[in-house]
């Protein structure tokens, strides 16, 4: 009788523990439903000169919707509502989200939680450099080149090209240097060369979005071996200033592919694809393990009891 009594006490204790854990599970589930999802939209470059690209987000939520607006306006939804349990957080952006140049904002909302990023669309080429000139110095071993940067506020840098024939193609094969400075600055570049050869130069300005200006540089074969005169507006050197047609259209740079700097298919992080119950179990491992242990104890106790009653 004592043995049976002890077994019954063990069973009651196990049942009580099980009931306690079940109540804990029922209390914990509403708290899980209020967990705020983590959302991070893909960062965009500060300036772009293209309107077609893919925009992604990283989130552990369930449903995502993308929005766009021009700076100062209001958000408008675009693209489909995305079920993140089966589809990556990715949307196609095109010209209909822009319409004109300016600053634009993009937002994704996942289960009510927003994340946003911004960029400035700029497809206008900067002005050409001015006051281009060159002097051959050092006994003909160095070309001293100088020019004045354009006054555009979004000016970023210049490309310098060199060729051995007048009218050479200013592409990546002839690009020899880059220079920065601020808008309106007068810059110089010294290029060591073969003193037995004649060289020709072009300079092209670029803005922060990657738009390129026309070419300014040589149109004749005449240079003078002299002392450089940098910073003298319009009088230094004998290189004649000329503006050549801009190749490739707005937003392109000769020798460089003007492609989006975004990696649209590269989505960092993971998106949950677990159904609700399995997701809850995975996020409440301790409670789930306790339930499994209690069920095991109950099963073992009933097995012992049935064995003794035989």
Buried (B, 14 or more C-beta within 10 A) or exposed (E): EEEEEEBEEBBEEBBEBBEEBEEBBEEEEEEEEEEEBEBBBBEBBEBBBBBEBBBBBBBBBBBBBBBBBBEEEEBEEBBEEBEBBEEBBBBEBEEEBBEEBEBBBBBBBBBEBEBBBBBBBBBBBBBBBBBBBBBBBBEBEBBBBBBBBBEBEBBBBBBBBBBEEEEBBBBEEBBEEEBEBEBEEBBBBEBEBEEEEBBBBBBBBBBBBBBBBBBBBBEEEEBEEEEBEBEEEEEBBBBEBBBBEBBEEEBBBBBBEBEBEBEBEEBEEEBBEEEEEEBBBEBBEEBBEBBEBBEEBBEEBEEBBEEEEE
